[in-house]
Amino acid sequence: MDDRQPAMLTAAGISPVKSWLGCAVLCLLSALPCAGSVVPPPRPVSPVVQQLLADDVLTEQERAELRRSHGLWDTEDLSTPVHQAQAALQLCRFDDPVFDDPSLPIELRAHAVWGRGNRLDALALLEGASGLEALSLSGRVGWELNDDESTAILNLAMQSPPKTAVEEVARIRAARQHAMSTGRTGDAYQPILDALAEVRDVRDPLCWDALVEEADLLIEKQRYTEGVTAAWEALEFNPRLAIVWYRLGLLSARTFDFDGAQRAADALRTLDQRHHLANLIEAESALVQRDVVTANARLGPVLERFPDHPDALALSMVAAELSDDPATVEQAARRLIDSAPGDPRPFTTAGRLLSLHRQFDRAEWWLDEARRMQPSWAPAHVEQGLMQWQAGDDDDALATMRTAVELDPFNHRAANSLALLEELKTYDVLETPHFIIRWSPGVDEALARDMPERIEAIHDEVVDRLGWTPSRKTTVELYPDHQHFAVRIIGLPDIHTVAACTGPVIAMEAPRETLGERHMGLYNWESVFQHEYTHTVTLDQTGYRIPLWCTEGLAMFMEPAPRDWTMRRLLAAEWHAGTMLAPDELDWGFVRPRREQDRTLAYAQSWLMIEFLRSRWGMDGLQRLLDAYRDGVQESNAFPAALGVSRDRFHEDFLEWTGEQLQAWGLRPEPSLDSLVADGDATVTRDASDGS
């Protein structure tokens, strides 16, 4: 591939999901450009840059400088150590040998050292430096180290007059960091956006640095459409910006777009075949899928190169938590605290990922640590408040979210969630032996007061069949309309389902038809509740470690109504076509369907797999499998441990058994229509050859 034009790659679309796993991150799916694409499609370098490069007025030296500035350089353009260092920083190649050159400007060397995770060394290099870029970086590194002088240094950077657009962006970064450290992100938000707009609109329209900062700020505030668009624009001005590919790759992983995440990682490897940021994207993507083995395999080379890299250490800590490896957890946490005692971001990452997998106690611990490190840093408060709400700890969630919104009133999800948490305090409450029912005073009271007898009967049925009673009462929240329900599930009023389970909480939209879009319509609330309560039981039964296919299959199995004929016909069509979902595809058929029918197929196939498991190994076999999940056994090992067969062999036997079921349903006639047609054609051919 030509070094001048690294490929830009495409991402798959994003669609909403009704499942316990998706509830923690669905807010990311609701407002992304280009039908949910996060990693940009192939596009040319900005026409403005192309026109400038073609301008005959430019000298060759000016043209080379333009290529260096916009990531279009080749080796001949990098004629000095400064040029080489600037190019290496664009690529995030922080261990490039050029940074060993003592003649380089201090800010270039310090930036590379900081990028490796060596904050103390970076701060030592910057000591006494007076340039605006050096001051800005020094203040940010000092904040990560809990250095008492960091605020004063950030103030000094903010007051320094910038000479260039790049220096102006450095000054803005200092202002943003100062706002984070003093709890004034709300007051500073709009002025910072305005200042960045002035840089790119007035001072230097080619300044991609301003777009990078703008994208980061907007994505932090969950303004995803604008944030991702700014990131794409930055890549148009410089396709070699590794940090932008990295951020888009992480956003893809966090929205279950694993194909998009992989494309971002591949794009990074076109910049550097052994790019550590590509490994980090793949590691986070693996951890979202609870694939600890793959995550550790990707993290090993990164930690070998950069033992103090904060993102690598954070993901290593999560992998160890999910593997019940306290020694490695302690080792990674100690290294993080020693290398950056004031940086809450790695601990927030750990809390977010553990919350995603419903490891609420451990998530709470790490988010507490993040808040302790930097009490004025809003993202940790936002993540913890959302986690507490998902865990059913409403009082704690309300207090935490109030602090989060006070620190950052421009975070859309936090503001929406706080408003609903406040409203929930006004809801009526009714307790039964196993449930706490909450509803908005008014017309929903009749349904709420009719619920207790029926849901207690559902509790008895589900618990009796699964052999497990949840350890705490389940909260049932009945919301008056679709918008309230959507905010409860994702923090933003945009989701297309009527009920969801987070484990200890079942949220439901009132079954009602109204004009407009206030409600999703009537539905059988008892059947839906039985489905969701099965999730509550199986999640509690397995310590929230049950795979998505298994909890959804069991929830379908527990629904009182039989599977409809449409679902059976879908299974038949996919079985005959050889397109049933493979084991590695099944969980993500719910979340990231590749084809229009894949989500429906995932539900149907999961239900049928539970039926197969019961028919072959009985309920005892199912219980052994659930026990293995509870004990933290990975999916690939759980089948041999519980059932005595590999997961692949289980799938092969399941497909064979499915064929038998289809025949029993009348959906696999013998002889088949194809064979009859083939026999007919053969008869016609013989007759023709005989002259008949």
N, C-alpha and C positions, 0 to 999 in steps of 0.2 A: 504494500500500500504506500502511496506517496506520502512522505512525511509532512507535506504541507497541508494536507486536508484529511484529518482523521474522520472516520465515518460517524455520522449522527444516526441514531437508531430509533426504532419505534417501540411503543409499549402497547400492551393489550388494554382493552377497555375495562372500566370499573363498574360494577353493579352492586346494589345493596344486598344484604343478607339477613335472613331471619334466623339467628342462632345465637346461643350463649357466647360462642367464641368471638363473633363479630361485634358484639355490643361495645367493647372497649375502644374500638378504633373506627367505628362507622362514621364518625364525624369527618374523617379524612376523605370519605368517598363522595361527599355531597356537593362539592363545588370545585371540580377540577376541569380544566379546559379540554377542548377537543375530545368530548365523550369520555373523559376520564383519563386520557393519555397523560402520563407524567414525564416519561423520557421522550424527548422530541423526535419527530420524524426527520428523515434526511432533508436538509435544507441548505441552500448555498450560504456562503459567507455574506455578511451585510452588503447590499449593493453600494452603499456609501464607501465602504472600505475598498471594494473592487474598483470603483471609479477613481478613487484616490491613487491606488496602485497603478492604474493605467494612465494617469495624468503625466503628459510629457514634460511638464514644468519641473517635476521632482528630479532631484539628483539621485544617483544610485545609492548614495549614503542615506538620503532621506527615505528612499523606498525600502531599504534594508531595515531602517528604524521602524517604519510602519509595519513591516512583516513581523519584526520582533514583538511589537506592542500588541499585535492581534493574533498571535499564535500561528502564524503562517511561515515561520522561519524554517530554514534548513541549516545544516551545519556550517555552511559558509557565512551565514549571517551572524553566527555566534563567535565573533573574532576576539573577544576579550573576556577575562574572568567575570566581569560584571554582567556582560550579556549572557554568559552561560549560567550564572547564578539566577538571574531574572527568569530565564527559561525554565530552570529547574524548579523554581518556586511556582510557576504556572502549572507545572506538572505535578507539584507536591512530591518531588523527588528529593526528600529532605536529607538523605544520606549521600548525595552526590559529592564526590571528592572535591569539587570546586569550593565547597564551603570550608575546607581546611585552609584555604588561602588567606593569610592574615591581612592581605592588602584590600580585601573586600570591605565595603562599607559595613559598619557595625550592624545596621538594621537588617541587612540581608543575611548575615551570618546568624544573628539572633533569631530571626524568623525561622530559619531551618532548624536550629537547635530546639526551639519551642515546638515546632511541628513534630519532632521526634518524641516529645513528651518530657524533655529535660528542662523544666521550668527554672530551677535554681541556676543552672548554667546560663540560660537565656537572660535571666535578670542580672547576673554578674556581668555578662557582656555589655548590657545596656547601661550599666551604672555610669553616670556622668554624661551620657549622650544627651544632646540638646536639640537634635532635629525633630520636627513634628512627628514624622513616622516612628522614630525611635521612642519618643515620649508616649505616643499612643499605645504602642506595643508594650512598653514597660509598665504602663498603668494596668493594662489588661492582664499581663502575666502576674503582676503584683497582687491583683484581686484574686487570682487562682491560688496564690500562696498565702493569702490572708496577711499580706504585708501592710503595715500601718500607714506607709507612705503612699499607697496606691491611689487613694482619693486625691491627694495633693498633686500627684503627677498627672492624673487625668484632668484635673482642673487646669494645670499648666498647659497641657496639650490643647484643651478647649479654647484657651485664651491666646494661643499662638497664631499669628496670621499666616494662612496658607499661601504658598507661592504658586502651586499647581493644583489641578483638579485631583490628582492622586493624594496630595497632602490634605486637600479639603475633605476627601473621604476618610482619611486617617483621623482628622479632627472630629468628624461625625461619629466614627467608631468609638472614639474616646468619650464623646457625649452620651452615646448609647450605653456604654459600659458604666459610666458614672451614674446614669439613671437607674440601671440595674442594681448597683451597689448601694444606692441611697433610697430605693423604694419609690422612685418618681417616674417609673416607666409610662404611666398614664399621662402625666404632664408633658413628657418629652416626646411622646409618640408622633404627634402631628408635626411639631417643628422639625424632627429628624426626617420624616418623610418629605416635608417641604424642602429641606436643605438638599436631600439627595436628588429630588426632582430638579432643583436649580442647577446642580452640577451637570446632569445629563442633558438638560434642555437649554441651558445658557452657557455655562462655563466650558464644557467639553462634551458635545453629543456623542463622541466616540469612547467615553470613559466607561469601560465595562466594569471597573471596580465599583462604581456607584450602583450599577445594576445587581452585582453580586450581593452587596450589602442590603439593598432594597428587597431582593428576593428572600434573603434570610430573615429580615425583620417581618415581612408580610406572612411568611409561612409560620413563624413563631406565633403570630397573632391569629393564625388559622384563617387568613384571607388567601385561600389556596389558589383561586383563579388568578388573582393579580400576582401572587408570589411566584407561581410556576411560570407565568408569562414573562416576568422579569428575568427569571433564570434562563428561559429560552433565548431571550434577547441578548443576554450576556454571552451565550454560546454562539450567537450569530456574529458577535464582535470578536470572539476568541474561542474557537472550538477546542482548544487545548486546556481549558480551565478545569483541571481535575476536581477542584473542590465543588464545582457546580454539578458535574456528573455524580459525584459522591452523594451530595445532598438529594438529588433527584432519585438516585438509587435507593437511598434509605427511605425516602418518602414512598417509593414503590413497594418496598418490603413491608412497610408499616400499614399499607393499604391492601395487603395480600396480593399485590401484583408481582408475583415472583418472576414472571417472564420479563416484565419491565425492569425489575431489579437486576436480572441477569444481563439484560442488554446494556444497562449502565455499567455493570462490571466489565462486560466485553469492551465497551467503549474506552474504559480506563486502560484496559490491556492493549488497546491499539496505541495508547500513549506510552505505556511502559509494560512490557510483558509480565513483569513480576510486581505489578502495582499493589501496594499494601491496602489501598482503599478499596480495590476490587475484592480482595479477600474479606475485608470488613463488611462490605455489602452482603456478600454471600453468607458470612457468618450470622449477621442479623436476620437475613432471610431464613436461614436454617433454624434459628432459635424461635422465630415466629411460628415455624412449623414444628417446634419441639424436637428438632433433629439435632441432638447434642453431639453426636459423633461427627457429623459433617461440620458443625460449628467449630469444634475443637481442632479439626483437621485444617480449617481455614485460618484459625487464630494462631496456631503454632508458628508458622513462618513469620507472621507479623511481630509476635512477641520476641522472637529470636532476633529480629532486626531492631525493634524498638521496644525494649522491655518496660518502658514507662508510658507507652502510648495509652492515653486515657480511655479512648473508645474500645481498644482491644482488651484492656483490663476489665472494663465494665462488662463486656460480652463474655469474657472468661468467667467472671463472677456469676453471671446468670447461668451459664452452662453448668457450673459447679453446683449452684443451687438446685437446678432441675435434676442433677444427678445425685443429690444428697451427699455431696462431697464437702463437708465443712472445712476440712484442712485447706483445700484449694480456695474456697470462698475467703477464708481468713487471710491467706497469702495475698490474693489479689486485692482485697480491701486494704490491707496494711500497706501494700505498695502504692495504691492510689492516695491514701492519706499522707504517706511520707513524701510523695512527689508533688502533691498539690492539695494541701490541707484546706484550701478555701474554694475548691472547684466542686460545685454541687451537681454538675451535669452528668458525670458517670453514674452517680448514685441515683439520679432521677431516671436515667436510662434503665438501670437495674430494676427500679421500682415499677416502671411502666411495663417492662416485659414480664415481670413476675405477676403483675396485676392482670395482664392479658391472659395468663395461664391460671388465673384465679388462685395464686398462692398469696392470699391476702395478707397473712401474718408477716411473711418475709418482705413483701412489697411495702408494708407499713414501716418496717424497720429501716429499710434503705431510704425511703422518702423522708422519714424522720431525720435521718442522718443528713440528707441533702438540705433540709430546712434549717437544721442546726448550723451547718456550715455557713449558709448565706440566708439569714432570715428575710431579707428584702428581695430575694430572687423569686419571682412569681411562678415560673413553670413548675417548680417542685410542689408548691401549694396547690396549683391546678390539678396536677396528676394525683396528688394524695386525696384531694376532695372528691374527685371522680371515682377513685378507687374505693374510698369509704362509702360512697353512695351505692356503688355496685355491690359492696359487701353487706348492705343493709344497715350500716351504722349512720343513720340520718343525722343525729345530733352532732356527731363529730364532723360529718361531711358539711353540714351547714356552717359550723364555726370555721372550718378550714377554707371553705369557698368564699366566705365573707372576707377573709384575709386576702385570698387570691385576687378577688375583684377590686379590693381596695388598692392592692399593689399594681394591678393591671386591668383597668376597666375596659380595655379594648380587646380582650380575649373573648371572642364571640361565644365559645362553648362554655366558658366559665360564667359569663354574664347570664346566659340563658338558663344554665343549670341552677345558679343561685336564685333566680326569680322563681323557678319551680320549687326548689327546696323551701323557700319562704312560703309559697302558697300551700305546700303540703302540710305546714303547721296548722292550717285552717281546716284540714279535711277531718271528717268524722271517722271514728275508729270503732271497730267491733272485733272482739277476740273470741276465738274458739279454742278447743284443746290443742290444735296443731297449726292454727293460722291467725294472722293479724290482718284484717281487711280494712282498707282505707279508701274513702271515696269523697268526691267533691259534694258538699251539701247541695241538695236539690233533687233533680229528676232521677239521678242514679241511685237514690236511697232504696227504692223498691227492689232493684236487682241486687244490691249489696246485702240487703237483709234476707233475701231469698237464697243467698249463696251458702251459708254455713252448713246446712244439712247435706247439701249435695257435695260440697268439696270435702267434707269429712268422710263421706262415703267413698269418694275418689281416693282420698288418702289411704283408707283401709284397703282398697283394692290394689293400689300400686304397691304399697308396702308389703302386702301379703304375697304378691306375685314375685317381687324382687328380693324379698327377705331383708329389707333394710329400712330403718326409720331415721329420718334426718335428725341431726343433733340439736337443732333449734327450730323454733317456730318459723314458718315461711310467711313473709309479708306479701299480701296480694294488693296491688295498687290498681284501682279502677279509675281510668282517666276519662274526663268528660268529652274529649274530642281527639282527633288525630294529631293535632299540633302538640298538645300537652304530652301525649304518649311518645311522640318522636323526640321531643326534648329530653324526656326521661331516659330514653334509650341511647341517644347519640349526642345530646347537647345541642343539636340543631334541628329545626322543624322540617325534616325531609327524610322520610323512610316509608317503605311501602309494605307494611304488614300490620297486624292487629294485636299481637302479643309477643312477649319475649321473656326469657328467663336468664337472670344473671347468677343463679345459684340460690341464694337465700331470698331473692325477690322475684316475684312474677308480676310483670306490668302488663295491663290489658287496656285496650281502648273499648269504651262502651259500645256494644253492638247496636247500632242505630243507623237509620237512613235519614239524611237531611239534604237540603238544597246546598249547592256549592260543594266544597271539598272538606268540610269540617269532620266528616266521618268516612271510614272505608266501607261502611255498609253493615248489614246484618250478617251474623255468623253464629254457628253453634258454639256458644261459649263453654259449655261443659266439655265437649270433645277437645276444644283447644286447650282448656285448662288441664285436662288429663295429660295431654301431650307435654305441656310445659312443666307440670309437676313431676312427670317422669324424669325430665332433665334435673330438677332439683334433687330428686332422690339419687340418681346415678352419679351426679357430680359430687354429692356429699359422700356417697358410698366409695368413691375412688379417690377422694382427696383432690377432686377437680383434675384428675389426670386421664380421664376417659377420652379416647379419640372421638372426633366429631361424628364419624360414621356410626360408631357404636351407640352413642347417646341418642342420635337422631333415629337410628334403626329401632332402638328400644322404645323411644317415644311413639314412633309409628306403630310398633307392635302393641303398645298399650292403648292406643285409641280404640274406642268401642266399636266404631263402624268398620266393616270389612273394606279391603282395598277395592276401589272402583275398577270397572272394566277398562277404562282409559289407561290407568296405570299398568294393568296387566298387558295390554296391547303394546304399550311403550317398551316394557321389558322384553316382550316377544320380538319386536322389531329390532331392538338393539342386540339381542342375543343372536338372531338370525344374521345380522349384518356384521357380527364379530366386533361390536363397538361398545360392549359393556365397559364400565370404568375399571381401569387397573387399580391395584391396591394403592399405589402412590398417588393416583389421581382422585381417589374417592372423596377424601375429606375436603379437597379444594373444589370439587364439583359443586358443593354448597356455596362456597365463598367466591370462587373465580371460575364460573362455568365458561368453557371454551366454545360450546355450542349452545344454541337457544334452549335445547331440551335437557342440558346436563344437570341443572339443579333439580328438576323433577326426577330425572333418572337417579341422581344421588340419593334422594329420599326413598325412591322405590327399591333401588338395589340394596340399600342399607337395611330396609325392612326385610327383604327376602334373605339377606345374609343372616339376620337374626333367626329367621324361620329355619334356615338350613342348619345353623349351629345347634338349635334346640332339637331338630330332628335327628342329628348325628350324635351329639354329646349330651343332650338333655339340659335341664336347668342347672345341674351340677357343673357341667362344662362351662356354661355361661358364668356361673359364680366364680369358678376358678380363673376365668379370663378377667373378670372385674377385679378380683383380688390381686392378680398380677399387675394390673394398671395401678391399683392403689399403692402397691409396693414400689412403684417407680420403674417397673420393667418396661423397656422400650418396646414399641409395637412389633418390631422384627423378632424380638425374643419372647414376647408374651404368648404368641401362638404355640411355639414348641413347649414352653413351660406349662401352659394350661391345657392344651389340647393334644400335644404330642405330634403335631405336624407343623411344617413351616408355613409362614404366611402365604408364600407363593403356592404351595401345595393346597392349602385351604382354598385359595382362589380357583385353582384348577378343578378341584372336586366340587366347588360351589357351581361353577359353570356347567359341569356335567349334570349335577342335580337339577339345576335350573331347566335344562333341556327336558328332563323328566317331568318337572312341574308344568312346563308349557304344554307338553303332550296331554297331561291330565286335564288342563284347562281347555283343551281343544284348539290350542294355538300352535301346535306342531303336528299337523296331519301327516299320516303315513299311508301311502307314499306322498311325498310333497308335490306341490303344483309344478315346481321346476323339473322334478324327475318325470312327471307325467308328460310335460311339454317335450322334454328331451326324448322320451320314449316315442312320442308321436312323431317327432322330426325324424327319428331313426327309422320308423316304420315307413314314412313317406319316401325316405331315401332308398330303402330296400326295394319298395314297390317300383320306384322309378328305374332302378338298375335292372330289375327283372323284366321291365317292359310292361308291367301291369297297368 
